[in-house]
Amino acid sequence: MAKAERRERSLALYETIAKLKDPKECCRFFEDLCTPVELRSMEQRFDVAVYLQQGLVYLDILERTGASSATISRVRRAMLDNGAGGVMRDVILRSGLDKREAPPAPQETQESTVEEVE
């Protein structure tokens, strides 16, 4: 597959995500697309990013999220060095998550996650 062809396919995914109508549909979309483990991993990484933006130290982030120090370090590097120019930071700031004590607690089941978003 040519590089340009791969790029178009990946943009289609992000364009589709951007067109989702609300958080409930977004949850259902990702539940269809990803395994529960993949979803938990992305949610954990996002929580790590929020805590990093809040200025928490690795040990506190590890305690709150269960993420390994390697994961915390990877998220930090991605945000600072390899990321998309601070988009994650901007999203966290725009959402006001940088001021919160903690991201919302993880849900016990996928079903309860979707119900709470309604």
Residue pairs with C-beta under 8 A, 6 or more apart in sequence:
16 29
17 26
17 29
20 26
20 29
22 117
23 117
24 114
24 117
24 118
27 110
27 113
27 114
27 117
28 114
30 39
30 42
31 39
31 110
31 114
34 42
36 110
39 110
40 106
43 106
44 65
44 66
44 67
44 71
45 67
45 71
45 75
46 103
47 64
47 65
47 67
47 103
48 61
48 65
48 67
48 71
48 72
48 75
49 75
49 79
49 88
49 92
50 92
50 97
50 98
50 100
50 103
51 60
51 61
51 64
51 65
51 103
52 61
52 72
52 75
52 76
52 79
53 79
53 89
53 92
53 93
53 97
53 98
54 97
54 98
54 99
54 100
56 64
58 69
58 72
58 73
61 67
61 72
62 68
62 69
62 72
64 102
67 75
78 88
79 86
79 88
79 89
92 98
97 103
107 113
107 116
